[in-house]
Amino acid sequence: MYAFQDHYPENLSHCYGCGSQNPHGHQIKTEWEGDETVTRFRPEPFHTSVPGFAYGGLIASLIDCHSTASAAAAMYRQEGRSMDSLPAFRFVTGSLHVDFLKPTPIDAELVIRGQVKEIKGRKVVIESQVWARTVMTAKGVVVAVQMPENFGT
Ligand SMILES: CCCCCCCC(=O)SCCNC(=O)CCNC(=O)[C@H](O)C(C)(C)COP(=O)(O)OP(=O)(O)OC[C@H]1O[C@@H](n2cnc3c(N)ncnc32)[C@H](O)[C@@H]1OP(=O)(O)O
């Protein structure tokens, strides 16, 4: 699978959630399935909150990076461009809202499904749901904003 994150340049591949160059991170991979974006992730025992269940910060982190990658992919798709083409679209999180609906089991593959709700200027709004087997355990809304050239200055 060639994921959205595989198009990130090396200098932006160190993110804890999605960076392929971060050996301590989640290294999530996201792709299109029709009009939805999908990330699959299997928690490890060290992601525990209450024994048997996944830590909420992990869930939030998965929604976060799933959504920023989805935002980039959505912008390229809207412009009919390949994710390899220039200028590059890279997004950071402006806002992250998560609702924890049910405890998330630690022993199941988690499937995060995202929908593009709005594209306006430099902003993309992504809604996501986290599924464990047949149960939706969390849902989130992320406002992703195109990373400014002068990010951090
Ligand atoms: C690319 C590989 C890395 C992947 C990163 C993975 C996800 C992350 O963890 S990123 C790290 C966490 N996030 C950050 O550190 C971001 C810190 N914040 C910032 O740099 C800035 O506030 C930033 C870039 C989000 C927005 O600032 P700026 O570029 O000035 O945005 P601005 O022009 O004011 O707003 C653009 C649009 O976004 C909206 N927006 C901006 N911030 C927010 C917010 N917090 N909540 C809701 N909407 C927002 C604005 O309302 C505006 O929308 P509209 O056009 O409809 O009015």
Ligand as a Chemical Component Dictionary entry (heavy atoms), coordinates in Angstrom:
data_LIG
# 
_chem_comp.id                   LIG 
_chem_comp.type                 NON-POLYMER 
_chem_comp.pdbx_formal_charge   0 
_chem_comp.three_letter_code    LIG 
# 
loop_
_chem_comp_atom.comp_id 
_chem_comp_atom.atom_id 
_chem_comp_atom.alt_atom_id 
_chem_comp_atom.type_symbol 
_chem_comp_atom.charge 
_chem_comp_atom.model_Cartn_x 
_chem_comp_atom.model_Cartn_y 
_chem_comp_atom.model_Cartn_z 
_chem_comp_atom.pdbx_ordinal 
LIG C1  C1  C 0 2.862   17.479 7.630  1  
LIG C2  C2  C 0 3.436   16.491 8.613  2  
LIG C3  C3  C 0 3.129   16.798 10.079 3  
LIG C4  C4  C 0 1.780   16.281 10.486 4  
LIG C5  C5  C 0 1.244   16.944 11.749 5  
LIG C6  C6  C 0 0.265   16.078 12.447 6  
LIG C7  C7  C 0 -0.684  16.828 13.319 7  
LIG C8  C8  C 0 -0.032  17.658 14.410 8  
LIG O1  O1  O 0 0.186   17.211 15.502 9  
LIG S1  S1  S 0 0.393   19.262 14.009 10 
LIG C9  C9  C 0 0.995   19.920 15.595 11 
LIG C10 C10 C 0 -0.089  20.570 16.389 12 
LIG N1  N1  N 0 -0.567  21.785 15.762 13 
LIG C11 C11 C 0 0.173   22.927 15.805 14 
LIG O2  O2  O 0 1.249   23.011 16.387 15 
LIG C12 C12 C 0 -0.443  24.124 15.119 16 
LIG C13 C13 C 0 -0.190  25.424 15.924 17 
LIG N2  N2  N 0 -1.036  26.485 15.384 18 
LIG C14 C14 C 0 -0.635  27.209 14.320 19 
LIG O3  O3  O 0 0.485   27.098 13.807 20 
LIG C15 C15 C 0 -1.646  28.159 13.752 21 
LIG O4  O4  O 0 -2.560  28.542 14.741 22 
LIG C16 C16 C 0 -2.412  27.527 12.552 23 
LIG C17 C17 C 0 -1.411  27.211 11.410 24 
LIG C18 C18 C 0 -3.170  26.259 12.953 25 
LIG C19 C19 C 0 -3.468  28.518 12.056 26 
LIG O5  O5  O 0 -2.905  29.773 11.964 27 
LIG P1  P1  P 0 -3.016  30.629 10.608 28 
LIG O6  O6  O 0 -2.234  29.987 9.542  29 
LIG O7  O7  O 0 -2.682  32.025 10.954 30 
LIG O8  O8  O 0 -4.556  30.425 10.288 31 
LIG P2  P2  P 0 -5.621  31.516 9.954  32 
LIG O9  O9  O 0 -5.256  32.187 8.651  33 
LIG O10 O10 O 0 -5.888  32.388 11.138 34 
LIG O11 O11 O 0 -6.906  30.597 9.760  35 
LIG C20 C20 C 0 -7.120  29.819 8.585  36 
LIG C21 C21 C 0 -8.478  29.152 8.780  37 
LIG O12 O12 O 0 -8.328  28.123 9.796  38 
LIG C22 C22 C 0 -9.239  28.368 10.868 39 
LIG N3  N3  N 0 -8.590  28.050 12.122 40 
LIG C23 C23 C 0 -7.329  28.357 12.507 41 
LIG N4  N4  N 0 -7.097  27.907 13.753 42 
LIG C24 C24 C 0 -8.249  27.318 14.154 43 
LIG C25 C25 C 0 -8.639  26.679 15.371 44 
LIG N5  N5  N 0 -7.800  26.534 16.407 45 
LIG N6  N6  N 0 -9.891  26.182 15.465 46 
LIG C26 C26 C 0 -10.751 26.306 14.414 47 
LIG N7  N7  N 0 -10.430 26.905 13.234 48 
LIG C27 C27 C 0 -9.185  27.401 13.122 49 
LIG C28 C28 C 0 -9.547  29.859 10.780 50 
LIG O13 O13 O 0 -10.805 30.152 11.376 51 
LIG C29 C29 C 0 -9.555  30.080 9.282  52 
LIG O14 O14 O 0 -10.769 29.613 8.742  53 
LIG P3  P3  P 0 -11.707 30.559 7.832  54 
LIG O15 O15 O 0 -10.898 30.754 6.570  55 
LIG O16 O16 O 0 -12.940 29.780 7.627  56 
LIG O17 O17 O 0 -11.872 31.833 8.588  57 
# 
loop_
_chem_comp_bond.comp_id 
_chem_comp_bond.atom_id_1 
_chem_comp_bond.atom_id_2 
_chem_comp_bond.value_order 
_chem_comp_bond.pdbx_ordinal 
LIG C1  C2  SING 1  
LIG C2  C3  SING 2  
LIG C3  C4  SING 3  
LIG C4  C5  SING 4  
LIG C5  C6  SING 5  
LIG C6  C7  SING 6  
LIG C7  C8  SING 7  
LIG C8  O1  DOUB 8  
LIG C8  S1  SING 9  
LIG S1  C9  SING 10 
LIG C9  C10 SING 11 
LIG C10 N1  SING 12 
LIG N1  C11 SING 13 
LIG C11 O2  DOUB 14 
LIG C11 C12 SING 15 
LIG C12 C13 SING 16 
LIG C13 N2  SING 17 
LIG N2  C14 SING 18 
LIG C14 O3  DOUB 19 
LIG C14 C15 SING 20 
LIG C15 O4  SING 21 
LIG C15 C16 SING 22 
LIG C16 C17 SING 23 
LIG C16 C18 SING 24 
LIG C16 C19 SING 25 
LIG C19 O5  SING 26 
LIG O5  P1  SING 27 
LIG P1  O6  DOUB 28 
LIG P1  O7  SING 29 
LIG P1  O8  SING 30 
LIG O8  P2  SING 31 
LIG P2  O9  DOUB 32 
LIG P2  O10 SING 33 
LIG P2  O11 SING 34 
LIG O11 C20 SING 35 
LIG C20 C21 SING 36 
LIG C21 O12 SING 37 
LIG C21 C29 SING 38 
LIG O12 C22 SING 39 
LIG C22 N3  SING 40 
LIG C22 C28 SING 41 
LIG N3  C23 SING 42 
LIG N3  C27 SING 43 
LIG C23 N4  DOUB 44 
LIG N4  C24 SING 45 
LIG C24 C25 SING 46 
LIG C24 C27 DOUB 47 
LIG C25 N5  SING 48 
LIG C25 N6  DOUB 49 
LIG N6  C26 SING 50 
LIG C26 N7  DOUB 51 
LIG N7  C27 SING 52 
LIG C28 O13 SING 53 
LIG C28 C29 SING 54 
LIG C29 O14 SING 55 
LIG O14 P3  SING 56 
LIG P3  O15 DOUB 57 
LIG P3  O16 SING 58 
LIG P3  O17 SING 59 
# 
